[in-house]
Amino acid sequence: MNPALISQLKSLEIDLFIFSCEGIDPQGALWDSNAFNADFKSILLKRAAQSLLLIDKSKFNRSGEARIGHLDDVTHIVSDAPQP
């Protein structure tokens, strides 16, 4: 990821970060399909006062190529599956 972009993202004050991911593994790790997306989402998730994860039931018990963070980092979840 571009260092200038990382610097700009780290200076943001984010009220609400709405996102999705490729999967949530059984340990609660959030995964995405590539490192660029995962790094971008990870920074925004850390900067946000609140976060909203939109995820369907097919994404539970799945992993991806790059880790975003952990389910404990997310403040709200909207899903068609029971929450873990």
C-alpha positions in Angstrom: 0.0 0.0 0.0 1.2 3.5 -0.8 2.9 5.1 2.2 1.2 8.5 1.5 -2.2 6.8 1.5 -1.4 5.0 4.8 -0.5 8.3 6.3 -3.7 9.9 5.1 -5.9 7.1 6.4 -4.2 7.1 9.8 -5.0 10.8 10.2 -8.8 10.3 9.6 -11.4 10.5 12.3 -14.1 8.0 11.3 -17.4 7.9 13.0 -18.7 4.7 11.3 -16.9 2.3 9.0 -19.3 0.0 7.1 -17.7 -3.0 5.4 -17.8 -6.6 4.4 -15.3 -9.4 4.2 -14.6 -12.7 2.5 -15.0 -14.7 5.7 -14.9 -15.2 9.4 -13.0 -18.2 10.6 -14.0 -20.3 13.7 -11.6 -18.2 15.9 -13.3 -15.0 14.9 -10.6 -13.7 12.5 -11.9 -11.5 9.6 -10.4 -12.3 6.2 -10.4 -10.7 2.8 -9.4 -11.8 -0.7 -6.2 -9.8 -1.0 -3.6 -8.0 1.1 -4.4 -4.5 -0.3 -8.1 -4.7 0.6 -7.3 -6.3 4.0 -4.7 -3.6 4.9 -7.1 -0.8 3.8 -10.0 -2.2 5.8 -7.7 -2.9 8.8 -6.6 0.7 9.0 -10.2 2.0 8.7 -11.5 -0.5 11.3 -8.9 0.7 13.8 -9.6 4.4 13.1 -13.4 4.1 13.4 -15.3 4.9 16.5 -17.9 2.3 15.4 -17.9 -0.4 12.7 -20.7 -2.2 11.0 -19.9 -5.6 9.4 -22.4 -6.7 6.7 -22.0 -10.4 6.1 -24.2 -13.3 4.9 -24.2 -16.8 6.4 -22.1 -18.3 3.7 -19.1 -16.3 5.0 -19.0 -17.9 8.4 -16.3 -20.6 9.0 -14.3 -19.3 6.0 -10.9 -17.7 5.7 -9.3 -15.8 2.9 -5.9 -14.6 1.7 -5.3 -11.8 4.1 -6.4 -11.0 7.7 -8.3 -7.8 8.4 -8.7 -8.1 12.2 -10.9 -9.9 14.7 -14.6 -10.0 15.3 -13.9 -8.4 18.7 -12.9 -5.2 16.8 -16.4 -4.9 15.3 -19.1 -3.0 17.2 -22.1 -4.0 15.1 -23.0 -6.9 12.8 -25.8 -7.3 10.3 -26.2 -10.9 9.0 -28.8 -13.5 8.0 -27.1 -16.0 10.3 -27.0 -16.3 14.1 -24.1 -14.3 15.5 -21.1 -16.4 16.7 
